[in-house]
Amino acid sequence: MTSLSPPVRHLRQRGGGGENPDVRCLIHRFLGTAFRTSGHHHQHRRKPERMERKPSFTKDIGHAAAETYLITRLTFTLLRYLGVGYRWITRSIVYGDQPRNRLDLYLPTNNNNNNNSNGSPNSKPVVVFVTGGAWIIGYKAWGSLLGLQLAERDIIVVCVDYRNFPQGTMSDMVKDVSQGISFVFNMIGEYGGDPDRVYLMGQSAGAHISACVLLEQAIKESRGENVSWRVSQIKAYFGLSGGYNLFNLVNHFHNRGLYRSIFLSIMEGEECFERFSPEVRIKDPGIRGAAASLLPPIKLFHGTSDYSIPSDASVNFANALKEAGAEAEVILYEGKSHTDLFLQDPLRGGKDHLFDHLVAVIHADDEEALAKDALAPPRKRLVPEILLMLARQISPF
């Protein structure tokens, strides 16, 4: 089933520059593609870089490092502006032996983790969240806004960190996230969470990674392999603005600045594209039967004006899942960009269709929680609209 959310006003975008030459080149390189939001403007823009261009790998890594530095600085400035600090969370809990094997917990204010036990009436539902970041700049703090706002609705949020490229490649990311999920099932009861009400969610690259984890786990179970957690323990999977078919994305990403050489290195070569493409892998006759039947309900959310990962990525994945016998639904948000659903809309306050949808699914079997949700006051605006408009214009995503 594909549903379409109410339309939102589409914002036209204009370019800008910076004083530092490296930053100015970086911004122009991203914005030259990010600004393609109106068809009648295309003839005035430069064409994308041709695929024949083969920059050196070292130069590509330099660009990625510059982007990491710029976006990280902007993000932490925003977090400081919002007053988002570590006093709201239990931070950097170690779940594995790798440097990035850490997770942050966002707990409801009325949570009493000393008195709750697994499955007790007071235990809370749990969302395990895997952040995006182009497989290069992912960081658990990117989920702080979602964590704080879901915690206000009595939902525990666990933001799982994982190795980024070049510290790790795709198989390392999948391994880290799977290990983090296993850790959550083993320890969440100590923090007042209900291990029988755990939801998995990923955004952008995090949606891709978590979908790979989920399908890989289902395949292992269907083959009778030993596993540290079971797919049946996941109540539902939420994929936000994700890409699930690498064959369809490699050229698109190259033209948007994530060069083919880097992308192939992240994904361990083109020979691994099928392994890390859930949409393709679920079509395998040896997988689609038993493995697909083990998957939890899957809900995919995407904005129709997402130019980083087009919304067709979610539509096609949902179709492949349903053809394989899995339960899947895609919800499209008219006019929303890659970051609107995850960043701008929560900062804007008021009605948030994605947030309301998540909470409704998580609280579907809890009449008391649904009653509280119905009485919840409108969420406060956190940032003036002018700043959100500016952020939408300069965002490289």
HELIX and SHEET records of a PDB file:
HELIX    1   1 PRO A   21  ALA A   34  1                                  14    
HELIX    2   2 GLY A   39  HIS A   44  5                                   6    
HELIX    3   3 PHE A   57  LEU A   82  1                                  26    
HELIX    4   4 TYR A   86  TRP A   88  5                                   3    
HELIX    5   5 LYS A  140  GLY A  143  5                                   4    
HELIX    6   6 SER A  144  ALA A  151  1                                   8    
HELIX    7   7 MET A  170  MET A  187  1                                  18    
HELIX    8   8 ILE A  188  TYR A  191  5                                   4    
HELIX    9   9 ALA A  205  SER A  222  1                                  18    
HELIX   10  10 VAL A  231  GLN A  233  5                                   3    
HELIX   11  11 LEU A  246  ASN A  255  1                                  10    
HELIX   12  12 ARG A  260  ILE A  266  1                                   7    
HELIX   13  13 GLU A  270  CYS A  272  5                                   3    
HELIX   14  14 PRO A  278  ARG A  281  1                                   4    
HELIX   15  15 PRO A  285  ARG A  288  1                                   4    
HELIX   16  16 ALA A  290  LEU A  294  1                                   5    
HELIX   17  17 ASP A  312  GLU A  323  1                                  12    
HELIX   18  18 ASP A  340  GLN A  344  3                                   5    
HELIX   19  19 ASP A  345  ARG A  348  1                                   4    
HELIX   20  20 HIS A  353  ILE A  362  1                                  10    
HELIX   21  21 GLU A  367  LEU A  375  1                                   9    
HELIX   22  22 GLU A  385  ILE A  394  1                                  10    
SHEET    1   A 9 THR A   2  LEU A   4  0                                        
SHEET    2   A 9 ALA A 328  TYR A 333  1                                        
SHEET    3   A 9 ILE A 298  GLY A 303  1                                        
SHEET    4   A 9 ILE A 234  LEU A 240  1                                        
SHEET    5   A 9 GLY A 193  GLN A 203  1                                        
SHEET    6   A 9 LYS A 124  VAL A 130  1                                        
SHEET    7   A 9 ILE A 156  VAL A 160  1                                        
SHEET    8   A 9 ARG A 102  TYR A 106 -1                                        
SHEET    9   A 9 ILE A  89  VAL A  94 -1                                        
END                                                                             
